[in-house]
Amino acid sequence: MKHAIIFRSHLLPYSNTFISEQMKYLVRYRPLLVGTRRVREIDISNYSSYSLDDQAFSRLLKPLFPLYGYAPFLYKNLDEYAPQVIHAHFGSDAMMALHLRKRIKVPLVTTFHGYDICVDKGTHYNHQQMIKHFDKLMDGTETVIAVSDYIKMKLISRGAPENKIKRHYIGVDMNNFNSASLERKENSILFVGRLVEKKGCQYLLKAFKDFSKKFPDYRLVIIGDGPLRSDLEKMAKAISNNIVFKGAKPFEEVIRWMGKSKIFCVPSITADNGDTEALGLVFAEAQASYTPVVSFASGGIPEVVSHEKTGFLGKEKDFHALSDFLQVLAADEKLRINFAKAGKKHIESNHNLEVQTQKLEAIYDKSIELYP
């Protein structure tokens, strides 16, 4: 059994529960989850973990780690753990993981998930440092994982060495969708995501305005929260009484909604700051639930949703096309079911987390071989 450090600054925010899902399927590498602080509402009790805020005088010492890599209590624990590889999630967090690599002398694998390479202006200190010292990060990383071909292209355009980049889909845990069925579907369109510019919820509302005139028995269910919620609720109030804002919900409830909704629609766009949908696991989860997707052909979405086979993808911000696609699926039950079956098969074949994690372990093996 080999040991791997899984490094993420926060242990773990809700949006990154895929990391803990991935850890379940690490067979040949025993993972140790390491980060700078804990997010208490997330249960990671099944995994070995260490956070900088676990150590004595953490409020005084923790700021020194991003700057200088100073964390004596952490290194003592890591010496006992004897890891063979570090896997940092997000390029910005990898800047801190460089300190670990230098101290314990093992290879670093860095996964870029989206904003870290798509947004040109730093959103926080580590992101700013990554942008400023991108070449340094590339020099100190044995393998760079891009979560989609789209992200691989962005990395190359930023100057990442192509020979270091491995496109690797994260995938979804298919066991979470064992109860999914083509039956028991209700007349609802489901949106799941942060209510921010990139998720394009306003375009779905505009599309639903025309859609609801022809299909008044459908409702639009919006799961998620964010800074745009108030404006979107005002917009929705003027459009239809069949639009429901549920707020943020736990993963299990999101999956239940995916299982009973007939159509899934998150019309993501490229935000003004460059942020783009790197791939969108939520689209994979919907299809694993036998729910066809309607969205825009933005970022890496075409890699998880196959246009006219598992769903429909329109041009960014074209809400008229979005409405037309929704109407086609609502009117043609046979087509919707065919898309649903094809979508389930597509996810099982290309985005199965158990299979993808086995491939990830092979990437760890290769990175260890490359380490000088």
C-alpha positions, 0 to 999 in steps of 0.5 A: 500500500502506497500513501498519497497526500490529497491537498485542498485548502479547505477541508472540504467545501460543499462544492468539492465533495467530489474529492471525498467521493474520489478518495473512496475509490483509491485502492492502491494509495492510502489517502491523507487529506491535508488542508489549511482549515476545516469546514466543520459542516462537512463530515470527513471522519472516514478519512485520515486528515490533518489541517493547519488549524489543528496545531497549537497556536494555529492563528499565529502560525497558519498565515506563515504556511502560504508565504514560507511553508512554515508548518512544523507540526504538519511536517512531523505528521507527514514524516510518520506517514511517509507519502509517495505523492502529493495531489493538489486540487486547484492550481492556486492550492498547488502553490502552497503544495510546492512547500510540501513537495520541497520539504518531503521530496515527493512528486506533485500532481496538480489538478486544474478545475476551472477558475484557477486557469480561466480567470486571469485576475487573481481572486485571492492571494494564492490565485494571484501567486499562481498567476504571477509564478505560473512557470514556477508551479509548472517547473515544480509539478510532475503531472498537470491534470486538466479536468477536460480538453477545454482546460487542457487547451487553456493550460497550453495557451497559458504556457504549460508544457503540453508533455506534462498535461494529462486530460483526466475526467473526475467522474461521478459515483454511479452507486449514488444513482442506483435508484434512478429510473426512467419512470416516476418523472414529474413535469419539472425543469431542474436547475442546480448551481450557484446563483452567479453570472457563470451559471446563466440562470437569467437565460433559463428564466427568459427561456421559461417565459416562452416555454411556460406559455405552451407547457403551463403544467411544467414548473421550474425548480431552482436549487442553489444560492448566491449573490444573484438570488434576489435579482433572479427572484424578482425577475422570476416573479414577473414571469411565472408562478411556476418558478420555485427557488429552493435555496442550497440543498444537501447532495442527497436531496439534489440527487432526488430532484435529479431523479424525478425531474424530466429535464435538467437545464443549467445554461452556463456562460463565460463570465466577464472575468473569464470564468467558464464551466470546465466540465460540469459534474452536475451535468454528468449527475443529471444524465446518470439520473436518466435526465437529459440536459439542455444547456449552452455549448460553453467551456467543457460542457460538450465533453459531458453532454452530447448534442442531439444524443444525450441533450441539446446545446445552444449558443451562449446566451441564446435563450430563444434556442434554449426555449426551443430545445426545452419545448422539443423535449417536453413535447416528444416523450420518445425523444426525451427517453432516448436521450435519457437512456443514451445519457446514462450509458454515456456517463457509465462509459466515460465518467464513472468515478470508480474507473476514473480513480483507477486511472488516477492511480496510474497517473500517480505511478507515472508521476513517481517514475518522473520524479528526479 
